Structure formats: structure tokens, C-alpha cells
């Protein structure tokens, strides 16, 4: 398998669709550990598909499974590094996980 960074946008779309189908299958089987792995692969493929142009430093975004807004400090590849409110610890997420925060 080629690296996501080497795939075309069309190939990334196909990979995301394949991973989406595989995730549905694992979810039906109740295979949570494999589902988590596939979910991470999906977000990485989506990150390379989107790139970082849609995101901005200082922007506030929601992250799945977190109930607080995430503010981006900087990018490293397709990862956005930033903080949650009240935390000094920087955390990184693939940009494919991020959605605009609506309070």
C-alpha cells in the first residue's frame, strides 16, 4: 500500500470509502479495537485529502470524543497542535478529525 502522502485525491477518496465500509463491518461485529484502528486510518486519509489550508492558527475546533474546544497553535504536516481550555499541555490531532467549534 502506498503512503497517504503519495496518493492522489481520487485515491484518498477511494481509501476513505473503503475504510468507512470496513468500520461499519467492525462496528456490527462489535470489534472495538479494530474499529479504533480503522477510525484512525480514516482520519489520517481524510487529513491528507483536506490538507491544512482550511484550518487556521488560533482557530477553535471540536474534536470527536472531547467536549471542549481545541485551539490550534501550529501545524506539523497534517497534524494540528494546540490546547484545550485551561491546559498548558499541547496535544496533536490529524486535521481530518477537526470540525469548526460552534458554542
C-alpha positions in Angstrom: 0.0 0.0 0.0 1.2 3.5 -0.8 1.6 6.2 1.7 -1.3 8.6 2.0 1.1 11.4 1.2 1.8 9.8 -2.2 -1.9 9.2 -3.1 -4.0 11.4 -5.4 -7.2 13.0 -4.2 -9.2 10.3 -6.0 -7.2 7.5 -4.4 -7.7 9.1 -1.0 -11.4 9.3 -1.6 -11.4 5.6 -2.5 -9.4 4.8 0.6 -11.7 6.7 2.8 -14.7 4.9 1.4 -13.0 1.5 1.8 -12.2 2.4 5.4 -15.8 3.6 6.1 -17.2 0.3 4.9 -14.6 -1.6 6.9 -15.5 0.4 10.0 -19.2 -0.4 9.6 -18.4 -4.1 9.4 -16.2 -4.0 12.5 -18.9 -2.0 14.3 -21.5 -4.6 13.5 -19.2 -7.3 14.8 -18.5 -5.4 18.0 -14.8 -5.4 17.3 -14.0 -2.1 19.1 -10.2 -2.4 19.0 -10.1 -2.9 15.2 -12.7 -0.2 14.8 -10.5 2.3 16.7 -7.6 1.4 14.4 -9.6 1.8 11.2 -11.1 5.1 12.5 -7.6 6.5 13.0 -6.6 5.4 9.5 -9.7 7.1 8.1 -8.9 10.4 9.9 -5.3 10.2 8.5 -6.5 9.7 5.0 -9.1 12.5 5.4 -6.3 14.7 6.7 -4.2 14.2 3.6 -7.3 14.8 1.5 -8.2 18.1 3.2 -4.7 19.4 3.9 -4.3 22.3 6.3 -5.5 25.2 4.1 -9.0 25.1 5.6 -7.7 25.5 9.1 -6.1 28.4 10.8 -3.8 29.0 13.7 -5.9 30.5 16.6 -9.0 28.8 15.2 -11.3 26.9 17.5 -12.4 23.4 16.6 -14.2 20.4 18.0 -12.6 17.0 18.3 -14.6 13.7 18.4 -14.9 12.4 22.0 -13.9 15.7 23.6 -16.4 18.2 24.9 -14.2 21.2 25.0 -13.0 23.4 22.1 -9.5 22.8 20.7 -7.4 25.9 19.6 -4.7 25.4 17.1 -1.2 26.7 17.9 0.7 25.4 14.9 0.8 22.7 12.2 3.3 19.9 11.7 2.4 18.1 8.5 -1.3 17.2 8.6 -1.3 17.4 12.4 -2.7 20.4 14.2 -1.1 21.0 17.6 -2.8 23.1 20.2 -4.5 23.2 23.5 -7.8 22.7 25.3 -9.1 25.5 27.6 -7.3 25.6 30.9 -4.5 23.2 29.8 -0.8 24.1 29.2 -0.3 20.7 27.6 -0.1 20.7 23.8 -1.9 17.9 22.0 -1.8 17.0 18.4 -4.7 15.7 16.2 -4.8 15.0 12.5 -6.7 17.8 10.8 -9.2 15.3 9.5 -10.6 14.9 13.0 -11.3 18.6 13.4 -14.6 20.4 12.8 -15.4 24.0 13.4 -16.4 24.7 17.0 -19.9 26.0 17.5 -20.7 27.1 21.0 
